[in-house]
Amino acid sequence: MLAITSMAVGQGTLGTRTGSVHFYSHSPIEDIEASNNQVSSKINTDNGEFAFLVPIKAFEFEKALMQEHFNENYLESDQFPNATFTGTITNIGALDLKQVGEYSLTFKGTMTIHGVSLDFEQIVEAQVGKKTLFLVTEFYVNPEDYEIKIPAGKKDNIAESIKVSVKLQYPLNP
Amino acid sequence: MYNKAILFLLLVASLRLSAQNDLLESLQEETIESTEYAIATFKGTQVINLQSPEMPSEGVLQYIFAHRFGAFNDDFFYNNMGLNTAEVSLRLDYGIKDWLNAGLGLSTATPRTYFGFVKYRMLRQSKGAKNSPISLVGYSSIFYNNERYSDTLPHNNSERVSFVNQLVIARKFNSNFSLELVPTWVHFNVVNLQSEDNDLFSIGAAARYKITNQVAITAEYIYQLNPLETNLQSSWPEFQYQTNENVFSLGVDIETGGHVFQIFLSNSSGVADPYTIAQSTGSWADGAIHLGFNISRVFTIYRPKQPNGVY
């Protein structure tokens, strides 16, 4: 009986390792942006539980020195190598993977960046295709909320609120 | 009853939590092992006088302005606090590849020099799929002394040339502490005495400790195995005997965006490597300490790696 249950759960899990996240910081002095295509994620489509894992060192910047400072001075990636978001899709029942179309899903849970965990809720656009589930969303993150210290001299270079765009594609189980 | 309800709630909550962590754990386990390179072992491409394992990335142009005031014990106030006896060096270098860097420079008196160098990374400290406990960087430079000879004898241009070869063996122990050992070989084409060696060997050691994300303390020592006995800066037969000291330096690195400011104290007055290493006459005990600073600025000339997002 247990075996059957766990098999069923296994069937209902979607996963990807090549999700992408992009951030954009706009300030009068400079625009800073970076991309990361190594986001991994799993969604249990039976109960709506999900997990996202973003390796901080995989962010690629235009300028090598920006990338160095991002890791060394701001995100302190030696100490905090990953950002994570775990929780539950509260309206998972609304999602029908057999029905091609667009759905609006509410992801609710805990976002951890720079070792600081905060409650986070986000409505995500989901597109169910014949072979894939697409998730696309955009939100803003304030570095200060996650205790990312920006020295006074750099306050004008880095936006208070940083735009984060996420795109993930999960292959659907046949 | 009340307690039981709380216990039950806690149990449910922990079950839910563990279920979510299971997903996260399985993600962490499944992550493909990639190679993680140590970055920013030191802040600058030089620690103080010694080279660090850092190099400008591909497509990055770096400009360094190095300045050394006269010694505190050298008629300090008459020399306008060392300003009159200051030495300056300018250099420009470029990251041809991430592992290959080359540059040109010039420096002021004692002696006047033009120089060129290449720096090449052979090994990068890393963990994960590829593992290396250390970074290994080579530095080779050639110096041309363009002082006018005070004698009337004929001189070959080759007499003016000297070379420095260094191997930087560095390790970043943690995000704050880094250490390097720098075996150094200095070659002067001409020395004053037969008893002196043309090939001079020394061992440098340098360390840095980060106090904050932007500020670090550095220290450096260069120990000479077979020091020269004379002053190379005045040509034969006008040379003098002198004690060429080992060089000890203490500094602070301050980083602000594309700049690194290095402010330091050193018993070396030289701003050109062969003379810094082999021709430093002052010692800390005598108060022959120089205040100096290196300022670097980087410019991105071209960007080999674009963010590959599809936005």
Interface residues (C-beta under 8 A of the other chain):
Chain A: T13 G15 R17 S20 H22 E33 A34 S35 N37 S40 S41 K42 N44 N47 E49 F50 A51 L53 P55 K57 E60 F61 E62 K63 A64 L65 E68 H69 N71 E72 N73 Y74 E76 D78 Q79 N82 T84 T86 G87 T88 G109 K149 P151 G153 K154 N157 S165 K167
Chain B: R16 A19 Q20 N21 L23 L24 S26 L27 Q28 E30 T31 I32 E36 I39 A40 S57 E58 V60 N174 S175 N213 Q214 E255 T256 G257 G258 V298 T300 R303 K305 Q306 P307 N308 G309 V310 Y311
